[in-house]
Amino acid sequence: MRKASLSEVLRVVDLPGVIDITGIQIYSINGIRVIHLRKRSCVAYSPLGLKRRPQRFACVVCNRGLKDAVRFCSVQCKV
């Protein structure tokens, strides 16, 4: 487990055979592919107070916007 962007992450290369990460959003932080361990905060509004544009993909548990067509934003949401 590592800290990145003020949250706990797991490197994807360390996980084969340990847990099933299919359906979890993979992020690239400093060129390293990681997944978040805990549920990410959901921000509904931009810093200026304006509504954000609707997300095309969202986590089925916490409704956080995702970049890819996956179902979960973190390991916690999948479990």
PyMOL Python script that loads the backbone (N, CA, C, O; Angstrom):
from pymol import cmd

cmd.read_pdbstr("""\
ATOM      1  N   MET A   1       0.846  -1.162   0.000  1.00  0.00           N
ATOM      2  CA  MET A   1       0.000   0.000   0.000  1.00  0.00           C
ATOM      3  C   MET A   1       0.896   1.231   0.000  1.00  0.00           C
ATOM      4  O   MET A   1       1.947   1.254   0.641  1.00  0.00           O
ATOM      5  N   ARG A   2       0.465   2.248  -0.726  1.00  0.00           N
ATOM      6  CA  ARG A   2       1.218   3.491  -0.840  1.00  0.00           C
ATOM      7  C   ARG A   2       0.270   4.665  -0.688  1.00  0.00           C
ATOM      8  O   ARG A   2      -0.947   4.511  -0.791  1.00  0.00           O
ATOM      9  N   LYS A   3       0.833   5.834  -0.445  1.00  0.00           N
ATOM     10  CA  LYS A   3       0.053   7.063  -0.388  1.00  0.00           C
ATOM     11  C   LYS A   3       0.255   7.815  -1.689  1.00  0.00           C
ATOM     12  O   LYS A   3       1.384   7.975  -2.151  1.00  0.00           O
ATOM     13  N   ALA A   4      -0.829   8.273  -2.276  1.00  0.00           N
ATOM     14  CA  ALA A   4      -0.776   9.090  -3.485  1.00  0.00           C
ATOM     15  C   ALA A   4      -2.012   9.971  -3.497  1.00  0.00           C
ATOM     16  O   ALA A   4      -3.124   9.501  -3.257  1.00  0.00           O
ATOM     17  N   SER A   5      -1.814  11.234  -3.774  1.00  0.00           N
ATOM     18  CA  SER A   5      -2.935  12.179  -3.805  1.00  0.00           C
ATOM     19  C   SER A   5      -3.738  12.132  -2.505  1.00  0.00           C
ATOM     20  O   SER A   5      -4.969  12.172  -2.525  1.00  0.00           O
ATOM     21  N   LEU A   6      -3.050  12.048  -1.402  1.00  0.00           N
ATOM     22  CA  LEU A   6      -3.644  12.027  -0.065  1.00  0.00           C
ATOM     23  C   LEU A   6      -4.584  10.851   0.185  1.00  0.00           C
ATOM     24  O   LEU A   6      -5.477  10.945   1.027  1.00  0.00           O
ATOM     25  N   SER A   7      -4.398   9.761  -0.526  1.00  0.00           N
ATOM     26  CA  SER A   7      -5.207   8.572  -0.284  1.00  0.00           C
ATOM     27  C   SER A   7      -4.346   7.321  -0.467  1.00  0.00           C
ATOM     28  O   SER A   7      -3.276   7.372  -1.072  1.00  0.00           O
ATOM     29  N   GLU A   8      -4.829   6.209   0.061  1.00  0.00           N
ATOM     30  CA  GLU A   8      -4.102   4.959  -0.045  1.00  0.00           C
ATOM     31  C   GLU A   8      -4.364   4.314  -1.409  1.00  0.00           C
ATOM     32  O   GLU A   8      -5.510   4.221  -1.849  1.00  0.00           O
ATOM     33  N   VAL A   9      -3.305   3.875  -2.064  1.00  0.00           N
ATOM     34  CA  VAL A   9      -3.425   3.222  -3.363  1.00  0.00           C
ATOM     35  C   VAL A   9      -2.626   1.926  -3.353  1.00  0.00           C
ATOM     36  O   VAL A   9      -1.743   1.727  -2.519  1.00  0.00           O
ATOM     37  N   LEU A  10      -2.952   1.060  -4.287  1.00  0.00           N
ATOM     38  CA  LEU A  10      -2.234  -0.185  -4.492  1.00  0.00           C
ATOM     39  C   LEU A  10      -1.711  -0.197  -5.925  1.00  0.00           C
ATOM     40  O   LEU A  10      -2.439   0.142  -6.858  1.00  0.00           O
ATOM     41  N   ARG A  11      -0.449  -0.589  -6.098  1.00  0.00           N
ATOM     42  CA  ARG A  11       0.095  -0.675  -7.451  1.00  0.00           C
ATOM     43  C   ARG A  11      -0.483  -1.890  -8.154  1.00  0.00           C
ATOM     44  O   ARG A  11      -0.594  -2.964  -7.563  1.00  0.00           O
ATOM     45  N   VAL A  12      -0.848  -1.719  -9.405  1.00  0.00           N
ATOM     46  CA  VAL A  12      -1.457  -2.791 -10.183  1.00  0.00           C
ATOM     47  C   VAL A  12      -0.478  -3.952 -10.370  1.00  0.00           C
ATOM     48  O   VAL A  12      -0.894  -5.110 -10.376  1.00  0.00           O
ATOM     49  N   VAL A  13       0.810  -3.659 -10.522  1.00  0.00           N
ATOM     50  CA  VAL A  13       1.787  -4.729 -10.750  1.00  0.00           C
ATOM     51  C   VAL A  13       1.963  -5.620  -9.524  1.00  0.00           C
ATOM     52  O   VAL A  13       2.453  -6.742  -9.653  1.00  0.00           O
ATOM     53  N   ASP A  14       1.576  -5.150  -8.340  1.00  0.00           N
ATOM     54  CA  ASP A  14       1.709  -5.943  -7.120  1.00  0.00           C
ATOM     55  C   ASP A  14       0.499  -6.838  -6.855  1.00  0.00           C
ATOM     56  O   ASP A  14       0.532  -7.635  -5.917  1.00  0.00           O
ATOM     57  N   LEU A  15      -0.563  -6.734  -7.648  1.00  0.00           N
ATOM     58  CA  LEU A  15      -1.829  -7.377  -7.315  1.00  0.00           C
ATOM     59  C   LEU A  15      -2.178  -8.675  -8.026  1.00  0.00           C
ATOM     60  O   LEU A  15      -3.080  -9.365  -7.552  1.00  0.00           O
ATOM     61  N   PRO A  16      -1.537  -9.065  -9.129  1.00  0.00           N
ATOM     62  CA  PRO A  16      -1.985 -10.294  -9.800  1.00  0.00           C
ATOM     63  C   PRO A  16      -1.961 -11.488  -8.858  1.00  0.00           C
ATOM     64  O   PRO A  16      -0.961 -11.743  -8.187  1.00  0.00           O
ATOM     65  N   GLY A  17      -3.064 -12.215  -8.815  1.00  0.00           N
ATOM     66  CA  GLY A  17      -3.182 -13.386  -7.972  1.00  0.00           C
ATOM     67  C   GLY A  17      -3.555 -13.084  -6.533  1.00  0.00           C
ATOM     68  O   GLY A  17      -3.850 -14.006  -5.772  1.00  0.00           O
ATOM     69  N   VAL A  18      -3.550 -11.809  -6.137  1.00  0.00           N
ATOM     70  CA  VAL A  18      -3.886 -11.447  -4.763  1.00  0.00           C
ATOM     71  C   VAL A  18      -5.368 -11.091  -4.661  1.00  0.00           C
ATOM     72  O   VAL A  18      -6.096 -11.674  -3.859  1.00  0.00           O
ATOM     73  N   ILE A  19      -5.812 -10.133  -5.476  1.00  0.00           N
ATOM     74  CA  ILE A  19      -7.226  -9.761  -5.525  1.00  0.00           C
ATOM     75  C   ILE A  19      -7.641  -9.553  -6.974  1.00  0.00           C
ATOM     76  O   ILE A  19      -6.804  -9.302  -7.841  1.00  0.00           O
ATOM     77  N   ASP A  20      -8.925  -9.660  -7.222  1.00  0.00           N
ATOM     78  CA  ASP A  20      -9.476  -9.447  -8.562  1.00  0.00           C
ATOM     79  C   ASP A  20      -9.799  -7.968  -8.725  1.00  0.00           C
ATOM     80  O   ASP A  20     -10.663  -7.435  -8.028  1.00  0.00           O
ATOM     81  N   ILE A  21      -9.105  -7.304  -9.648  1.00  0.00           N
ATOM     82  CA  ILE A  21      -9.308  -5.869  -9.836  1.00  0.00           C
ATOM     83  C   ILE A  21     -10.124  -5.544 -11.082  1.00  0.00           C
ATOM     84  O   ILE A  21     -10.180  -4.385 -11.494  1.00  0.00           O
ATOM     85  N   THR A  22     -10.750  -6.535 -11.680  1.00  0.00           N
ATOM     86  CA  THR A  22     -11.567  -6.260 -12.854  1.00  0.00           C
ATOM     87  C   THR A  22     -12.739  -5.381 -12.464  1.00  0.00           C
ATOM     88  O   THR A  22     -13.374  -5.609 -11.434  1.00  0.00           O
ATOM     89  N   GLY A  23     -13.024  -4.398 -13.265  1.00  0.00           N
ATOM     90  CA  GLY A  23     -14.136  -3.490 -13.027  1.00  0.00           C
ATOM     91  C   GLY A  23     -13.787  -2.298 -12.160  1.00  0.00           C
ATOM     92  O   GLY A  23     -14.659  -1.476 -11.877  1.00  0.00           O
ATOM     93  N   ILE A  24     -12.513  -2.173 -11.721  1.00  0.00           N
ATOM     94  CA  ILE A  24     -12.090  -1.043 -10.897  1.00  0.00           C
ATOM     95  C   ILE A  24     -11.289  -0.075 -11.763  1.00  0.00           C
ATOM     96  O   ILE A  24     -10.436  -0.493 -12.545  1.00  0.00           O
ATOM     97  N   GLN A  25     -11.568   1.222 -11.619  1.00  0.00           N
ATOM     98  CA  GLN A  25     -10.857   2.249 -12.379  1.00  0.00           C
ATOM     99  C   GLN A  25      -9.369   2.231 -12.049  1.00  0.00           C
ATOM    100  O   GLN A  25      -8.995   2.258 -10.877  1.00  0.00           O
ATOM    101  N   ILE A  26      -8.518   2.187 -13.071  1.00  0.00           N
ATOM    102  CA  ILE A  26      -7.074   2.241 -12.892  1.00  0.00           C
ATOM    103  C   ILE A  26      -6.615   3.659 -13.210  1.00  0.00           C
ATOM    104  O   ILE A  26      -6.955   4.215 -14.255  1.00  0.00           O
ATOM    105  N   TYR A  27      -5.845   4.231 -12.300  1.00  0.00           N
ATOM    106  CA  TYR A  27      -5.330   5.582 -12.456  1.00  0.00           C
ATOM    107  C   TYR A  27      -3.833   5.524 -12.686  1.00  0.00           C
ATOM    108  O   TYR A  27      -3.179   4.564 -12.278  1.00  0.00           O
ATOM    109  N   SER A  28      -3.288   6.533 -13.330  1.00  0.00           N
ATOM    110  CA  SER A  28      -1.851   6.645 -13.521  1.00  0.00           C
ATOM    111  C   SER A  28      -1.370   7.849 -12.715  1.00  0.00           C
ATOM    112  O   SER A  28      -1.736   8.989 -13.002  1.00  0.00           O
ATOM    113  N   ILE A  29      -0.541   7.580 -11.699  1.00  0.00           N
ATOM    114  CA  ILE A  29       0.007   8.634 -10.858  1.00  0.00           C
ATOM    115  C   ILE A  29       1.525   8.562 -10.951  1.00  0.00           C
ATOM    116  O   ILE A  29       2.136   7.571 -10.552  1.00  0.00           O
ATOM    117  N   ASN A  30       2.126   9.619 -11.482  1.00  0.00           N
ATOM    118  CA  ASN A  30       3.576   9.663 -11.721  1.00  0.00           C
ATOM    119  C   ASN A  30       4.058   8.480 -12.565  1.00  0.00           C
ATOM    120  O   ASN A  30       5.138   7.939 -12.327  1.00  0.00           O
ATOM    121  N   GLY A  31       3.258   8.088 -13.543  1.00  0.00           N
ATOM    122  CA  GLY A  31       3.624   7.008 -14.455  1.00  0.00           C
ATOM    123  C   GLY A  31       3.425   5.615 -13.894  1.00  0.00           C
ATOM    124  O   GLY A  31       3.770   4.637 -14.557  1.00  0.00           O
ATOM    125  N   ILE A  32       2.879   5.497 -12.693  1.00  0.00           N
ATOM    126  CA  ILE A  32       2.644   4.190 -12.081  1.00  0.00           C
ATOM    127  C   ILE A  32       1.144   3.931 -12.082  1.00  0.00           C
ATOM    128  O   ILE A  32       0.360   4.780 -11.657  1.00  0.00           O
ATOM    129  N   ARG A  33       0.748   2.755 -12.562  1.00  0.00           N
ATOM    130  CA  ARG A  33      -0.665   2.387 -12.605  1.00  0.00           C
ATOM    131  C   ARG A  33      -1.101   1.910 -11.222  1.00  0.00           C
ATOM    132  O   ARG A  33      -0.523   0.979 -10.661  1.00  0.00           O
ATOM    133  N   VAL A  34      -2.138   2.568 -10.681  1.00  0.00           N
ATOM    134  CA  VAL A  34      -2.604   2.257  -9.330  1.00  0.00           C
ATOM    135  C   VAL A  34      -4.124   2.187  -9.289  1.00  0.00           C
ATOM    136  O   VAL A  34      -4.805   2.688 -10.184  1.00  0.00           O
ATOM    137  N   ILE A  35      -4.648   1.556  -8.236  1.00  0.00           N
ATOM    138  CA  ILE A  35      -6.074   1.598  -7.933  1.00  0.00           C
ATOM    139  C   ILE A  35      -6.207   2.127  -6.511  1.00  0.00           C
ATOM    140  O   ILE A  35      -5.334   1.902  -5.673  1.00  0.00           O
ATOM    141  N   HIS A  36      -7.293   2.825  -6.245  1.00  0.00           N
ATOM    142  CA  HIS A  36      -7.526   3.375  -4.920  1.00  0.00           C
ATOM    143  C   HIS A  36      -8.116   2.296  -4.018  1.00  0.00           C
ATOM    144  O   HIS A  36      -8.952   1.499  -4.444  1.00  0.00           O
ATOM    145  N   LEU A  37      -7.669   2.284  -2.774  1.00  0.00           N
ATOM    146  CA  LEU A  37      -8.134   1.305  -1.810  1.00  0.00           C
ATOM    147  C   LEU A  37      -9.485   1.707  -1.221  1.00  0.00           C
ATOM    148  O   LEU A  37     -10.378   0.870  -1.093  1.00  0.00           O
ATOM    149  N   ARG A  38      -9.639   2.969  -0.865  1.00  0.00           N
ATOM    150  CA  ARG A  38     -10.863   3.445  -0.228  1.00  0.00           C
ATOM    151  C   ARG A  38     -11.713   4.270  -1.189  1.00  0.00           C
ATOM    152  O   ARG A  38     -11.228   4.810  -2.183  1.00  0.00           O
ATOM    153  N   LYS A  39     -12.996   4.345  -0.852  1.00  0.00           N
ATOM    154  CA  LYS A  39     -13.949   5.118  -1.648  1.00  0.00           C
ATOM    155  C   LYS A  39     -13.468   6.555  -1.760  1.00  0.00           C
ATOM    156  O   LYS A  39     -13.027   7.145  -0.774  1.00  0.00           O
ATOM    157  N   ARG A  40     -13.551   7.114  -2.951  1.00  0.00           N
ATOM    158  CA  ARG A  40     -13.113   8.494  -3.188  1.00  0.00           C
ATOM    159  C   ARG A  40     -14.253   9.441  -2.898  1.00  0.00           C
ATOM    160  O   ARG A  40     -15.420   9.071  -3.021  1.00  0.00           O
ATOM    161  N   SER A  41     -13.925  10.660  -2.516  1.00  0.00           N
ATOM    162  CA  SER A  41     -14.975  11.637  -2.237  1.00  0.00           C
ATOM    163  C   SER A  41     -15.688  12.017  -3.531  1.00  0.00           C
ATOM    164  O   SER A  41     -15.081  12.069  -4.601  1.00  0.00           O
ATOM    165  N   CYS A  42     -16.964  12.276  -3.412  1.00  0.00           N
ATOM    166  CA  CYS A  42     -17.768  12.652  -4.574  1.00  0.00           C
ATOM    167  C   CYS A  42     -18.044  14.137  -4.521  1.00  0.00           C
ATOM    168  O   CYS A  42     -18.702  14.620  -3.599  1.00  0.00           O
ATOM    169  N   VAL A  43     -17.550  14.855  -5.496  1.00  0.00           N
ATOM    170  CA  VAL A  43     -17.746  16.296  -5.560  1.00  0.00           C
ATOM    171  C   VAL A  43     -18.828  16.581  -6.587  1.00  0.00           C
ATOM    172  O   VAL A  43     -18.690  16.249  -7.764  1.00  0.00           O
ATOM    173  N   ALA A  44     -19.904  17.199  -6.128  1.00  0.00           N
ATOM    174  CA  ALA A  44     -21.032  17.473  -7.019  1.00  0.00           C
ATOM    175  C   ALA A  44     -20.931  18.838  -7.683  1.00  0.00           C
ATOM    176  O   ALA A  44     -21.573  19.081  -8.705  1.00  0.00           O
ATOM    177  N   TYR A  45     -20.116  19.743  -7.102  1.00  0.00           N
ATOM    178  CA  TYR A  45     -20.016  21.091  -7.632  1.00  0.00           C
ATOM    179  C   TYR A  45     -18.562  21.478  -7.834  1.00  0.00           C
ATOM    180  O   TYR A  45     -17.677  20.977  -7.141  1.00  0.00           O
ATOM    181  N   SER A  46     -18.323  22.351  -8.766  1.00  0.00           N
ATOM    182  CA  SER A  46     -16.975  22.853  -9.022  1.00  0.00           C
ATOM    183  C   SER A  46     -16.613  23.878  -7.950  1.00  0.00           C
ATOM    184  O   SER A  46     -17.494  24.322  -7.215  1.00  0.00           O
ATOM    185  N   PRO A  47     -15.340  24.267  -7.840  1.00  0.00           N
ATOM    186  CA  PRO A  47     -14.954  25.268  -6.834  1.00  0.00           C
ATOM    187  C   PRO A  47     -15.661  26.613  -6.991  1.00  0.00           C
ATOM    188  O   PRO A  47     -15.777  27.361  -6.020  1.00  0.00           O
ATOM    189  N   LEU A  48     -16.128  26.928  -8.179  1.00  0.00           N
ATOM    190  CA  LEU A  48     -16.812  28.202  -8.414  1.00  0.00           C
ATOM    191  C   LEU A  48     -18.290  28.138  -8.047  1.00  0.00           C
ATOM    192  O   LEU A  48     -18.997  29.138  -8.170  1.00  0.00           O
ATOM    193  N   GLY A  49     -18.769  26.976  -7.599  1.00  0.00           N
ATOM    194  CA  GLY A  49     -20.170  26.836  -7.221  1.00  0.00           C
ATOM    195  C   GLY A  49     -21.071  26.468  -8.380  1.00  0.00           C
ATOM    196  O   GLY A  49     -22.284  26.360  -8.199  1.00  0.00           O
ATOM    197  N   LEU A  50     -20.519  26.271  -9.560  1.00  0.00           N
ATOM    198  CA  LEU A  50     -21.309  25.895 -10.719  1.00  0.00           C
ATOM    199  C   LEU A  50     -21.426  24.382 -10.791  1.00  0.00           C
ATOM    200  O   LEU A  50     -20.525  23.658 -10.368  1.00  0.00           O
ATOM    201  N   LYS A  51     -22.540  23.914 -11.330  1.00  0.00           N
ATOM    202  CA  LYS A  51     -22.698  22.470 -11.471  1.00  0.00           C
ATOM    203  C   LYS A  51     -21.702  21.937 -12.493  1.00  0.00           C
ATOM    204  O   LYS A  51     -21.434  22.569 -13.514  1.00  0.00           O
ATOM    205  N   ARG A  52     -21.164  20.765 -12.194  1.00  0.00           N
ATOM    206  CA  ARG A  52     -20.263  20.108 -13.145  1.00  0.00           C
ATOM    207  C   ARG A  52     -21.091  19.451 -14.238  1.00  0.00           C
ATOM    208  O   ARG A  52     -22.278  19.178 -14.060  1.00  0.00           O
ATOM    209  N   ARG A  53     -20.448  19.204 -15.365  1.00  0.00           N
ATOM    210  CA  ARG A  53     -21.174  18.538 -16.441  1.00  0.00           C
ATOM    211  C   ARG A  53     -21.438  17.081 -16.058  1.00  0.00           C
ATOM    212  O   ARG A  53     -20.653  16.499 -15.309  1.00  0.00           O
ATOM    213  N   PRO A  54     -22.508  16.486 -16.545  1.00  0.00           N
ATOM    214  CA  PRO A  54     -22.844  15.102 -16.189  1.00  0.00           C
ATOM    215  C   PRO A  54     -21.743  14.141 -16.629  1.00  0.00           C
ATOM    216  O   PRO A  54     -21.147  14.306 -17.694  1.00  0.00           O
ATOM    217  N   GLN A  55     -21.488  13.153 -15.808  1.00  0.00           N
ATOM    218  CA  GLN A  55     -20.469  12.155 -16.120  1.00  0.00           C
ATOM    219  C   GLN A  55     -21.074  11.060 -16.993  1.00  0.00           C
ATOM    220  O   GLN A  55     -22.217  10.649 -16.791  1.00  0.00           O
ATOM    221  N   ARG A  56     -20.294  10.596 -17.963  1.00  0.00           N
ATOM    222  CA  ARG A  56     -20.758   9.529 -18.833  1.00  0.00           C
ATOM    223  C   ARG A  56     -20.736   8.194 -18.108  1.00  0.00           C
ATOM    224  O   ARG A  56     -21.647   7.380 -18.258  1.00  0.00           O
ATOM    225  N   PHE A  57     -19.678   7.971 -17.313  1.00  0.00           N
ATOM    226  CA  PHE A  57     -19.549   6.742 -16.539  1.00  0.00           C
ATOM    227  C   PHE A  57     -19.485   7.114 -15.062  1.00  0.00           C
ATOM    228  O   PHE A  57     -18.922   8.149 -14.708  1.00  0.00           O
ATOM    229  N   ALA A  58     -20.055   6.283 -14.201  1.00  0.00           N
ATOM    230  CA  ALA A  58     -20.047   6.566 -12.761  1.00  0.00           C
ATOM    231  C   ALA A  58     -19.959   5.268 -11.983  1.00  0.00           C
ATOM    232  O   ALA A  58     -20.411   4.220 -12.443  1.00  0.00           O
ATOM    233  N   CYS A  59     -19.369   5.351 -10.793  1.00  0.00           N
ATOM    234  CA  CYS A  59     -19.274   4.216  -9.880  1.00  0.00           C
ATOM    235  C   CYS A  59     -20.690   3.821  -9.467  1.00  0.00           C
ATOM    236  O   CYS A  59     -21.500   4.686  -9.134  1.00  0.00           O
ATOM    237  N   VAL A  60     -20.995   2.523  -9.486  1.00  0.00           N
ATOM    238  CA  VAL A  60     -22.345   2.067  -9.157  1.00  0.00           C
ATOM    239  C   VAL A  60     -22.649   2.166  -7.669  1.00  0.00           C
ATOM    240  O   VAL A  60     -23.815   2.094  -7.280  1.00  0.00           O
ATOM    241  N   VAL A  61     -21.630   2.330  -6.825  1.00  0.00           N
ATOM    242  CA  VAL A  61     -21.839   2.419  -5.378  1.00  0.00           C
ATOM    243  C   VAL A  61     -21.930   3.868  -4.921  1.00  0.00           C
ATOM    244  O   VAL A  61     -22.904   4.250  -4.273  1.00  0.00           O
ATOM    245  N   CYS A  62     -20.919   4.686  -5.254  1.00  0.00           N
ATOM    246  CA  CYS A  62     -20.866   6.058  -4.725  1.00  0.00           C
ATOM    247  C   CYS A  62     -21.171   7.125  -5.775  1.00  0.00           C
ATOM    248  O   CYS A  62     -21.211   8.311  -5.446  1.00  0.00           O
ATOM    249  N   ASN A  63     -21.385   6.734  -7.014  1.00  0.00           N
ATOM    250  CA  ASN A  63     -21.759   7.644  -8.102  1.00  0.00           C
ATOM    251  C   ASN A  63     -20.656   8.632  -8.480  1.00  0.00           C
ATOM    252  O   ASN A  63     -20.950   9.678  -9.059  1.00  0.00           O
ATOM    253  N   ARG A  64     -19.410   8.333  -8.172  1.00  0.00           N
ATOM    254  CA  ARG A  64     -18.286   9.198  -8.559  1.00  0.00           C
ATOM    255  C   ARG A  64     -18.043   9.040 -10.063  1.00  0.00           C
ATOM    256  O   ARG A  64     -18.088   7.926 -10.586  1.00  0.00           O
ATOM    257  N   GLY A  65     -17.792  10.126 -10.739  1.00  0.00           N
ATOM    258  CA  GLY A  65     -17.538  10.089 -12.169  1.00  0.00           C
ATOM    259  C   GLY A  65     -16.248   9.340 -12.488  1.00  0.00           C
ATOM    260  O   GLY A  65     -15.236   9.514 -11.808  1.00  0.00           O
ATOM    261  N   LEU A  66     -16.291   8.506 -13.525  1.00  0.00           N
ATOM    262  CA  LEU A  66     -15.137   7.705 -13.933  1.00  0.00           C
ATOM    263  C   LEU A  66     -14.772   8.017 -15.375  1.00  0.00           C
ATOM    264  O   LEU A  66     -15.614   8.466 -16.153  1.00  0.00           O
ATOM    265  N   LYS A  67     -13.521   7.778 -15.725  1.00  0.00           N
ATOM    266  CA  LYS A  67     -13.052   8.052 -17.082  1.00  0.00           C
ATOM    267  C   LYS A  67     -13.385   6.924 -18.048  1.00  0.00           C
ATOM    268  O   LYS A  67     -13.674   7.173 -19.219  1.00  0.00           O
ATOM    269  N   ASP A  68     -13.347   5.688 -17.566  1.00  0.00           N
ATOM    270  CA  ASP A  68     -13.551   4.520 -18.422  1.00  0.00           C
ATOM    271  C   ASP A  68     -14.873   3.831 -18.093  1.00  0.00           C
ATOM    272  O   ASP A  68     -15.531   4.153 -17.103  1.00  0.00           O
ATOM    273  N   ALA A  69     -15.244   2.883 -18.938  1.00  0.00           N
ATOM    274  CA  ALA A  69     -16.481   2.135 -18.736  1.00  0.00           C
ATOM    275  C   ALA A  69     -16.247   0.992 -17.750  1.00  0.00           C
ATOM    276  O   ALA A  69     -16.345  -0.180 -18.111  1.00  0.00           O
ATOM    277  N   VAL A  70     -15.939   1.345 -16.508  1.00  0.00           N
ATOM    278  CA  VAL A  70     -15.782   0.366 -15.441  1.00  0.00           C
ATOM    279  C   VAL A  70     -16.887   0.608 -14.429  1.00  0.00           C
ATOM    280  O   VAL A  70     -17.607   1.602 -14.531  1.00  0.00           O
ATOM    281  N   ARG A  71     -17.037  -0.282 -13.451  1.00  0.00           N
ATOM    282  CA  ARG A  71     -18.155  -0.177 -12.518  1.00  0.00           C
ATOM    283  C   ARG A  71     -17.812   0.473 -11.189  1.00  0.00           C
ATOM    284  O   ARG A  71     -18.695   1.017 -10.526  1.00  0.00           O
ATOM    285  N   PHE A  72     -16.524   0.427 -10.778  1.00  0.00           N
ATOM    286  CA  PHE A  72     -16.157   0.879  -9.443  1.00  0.00           C
ATOM    287  C   PHE A  72     -14.987   1.842  -9.471  1.00  0.00           C
ATOM    288  O   PHE A  72     -14.144   1.782 -10.366  1.00  0.00           O
ATOM    289  N   CYS A  73     -14.937   2.749  -8.471  1.00  0.00           N
ATOM    290  CA  CYS A  73     -13.843   3.713  -8.388  1.00  0.00           C
ATOM    291  C   CYS A  73     -12.734   3.232  -7.460  1.00  0.00           C
ATOM    292  O   CYS A  73     -11.625   3.766  -7.496  1.00  0.00           O
ATOM    293  N   SER A  74     -13.019   2.223  -6.622  1.00  0.00           N
ATOM    294  CA  SER A  74     -12.022   1.767  -5.635  1.00  0.00           C
ATOM    295  C   SER A  74     -12.312   0.324  -5.235  1.00  0.00           C
ATOM    296  O   SER A  74     -13.349  -0.245  -5.575  1.00  0.00           O
ATOM    297  N   VAL A  75     -11.361  -0.242  -4.504  1.00  0.00           N
ATOM    298  CA  VAL A  75     -11.533  -1.603  -3.984  1.00  0.00           C
ATOM    299  C   VAL A  75     -12.682  -1.629  -2.986  1.00  0.00           C
ATOM    300  O   VAL A  75     -13.471  -2.574  -2.981  1.00  0.00           O
ATOM    301  N   GLN A  76     -12.790  -0.613  -2.145  1.00  0.00           N
ATOM    302  CA  GLN A  76     -13.855  -0.550  -1.142  1.00  0.00           C
ATOM    303  C   GLN A  76     -15.232  -0.570  -1.794  1.00  0.00           C
ATOM    304  O   GLN A  76     -16.138  -1.228  -1.282  1.00  0.00           O
ATOM    305  N   CYS A  77     -15.410   0.122  -2.890  1.00  0.00           N
ATOM    306  CA  CYS A  77     -16.714   0.119  -3.568  1.00  0.00           C
ATOM    307  C   CYS A  77     -17.012  -1.249  -4.185  1.00  0.00           C
ATOM    308  O   CYS A  77     -18.174  -1.649  -4.256  1.00  0.00           O
ATOM    309  N   LYS A  78     -15.998  -1.960  -4.623  1.00  0.00           N
ATOM    310  CA  LYS A  78     -16.219  -3.270  -5.210  1.00  0.00           C
ATOM    311  C   LYS A  78     -16.592  -4.299  -4.143  1.00  0.00           C
ATOM    312  O   LYS A  78     -17.414  -5.184  -4.381  1.00  0.00           O
ATOM    313  N   VAL A  79     -15.983  -4.172  -2.970  1.00  0.00           N
ATOM    314  CA  VAL A  79     -16.247  -5.142  -1.904  1.00  0.00           C
ATOM    315  C   VAL A  79     -17.557  -4.777  -1.249  1.00  0.00           C
ATOM    316  O   VAL A  79     -17.991  -5.455  -0.317  1.00  0.00           O
TER     317      VAL A  79
END
""", "prot")
cmd.dss("prot")
cmd.show_as("cartoon", "prot")
cmd.util.cbc("prot")
cmd.orient("prot")
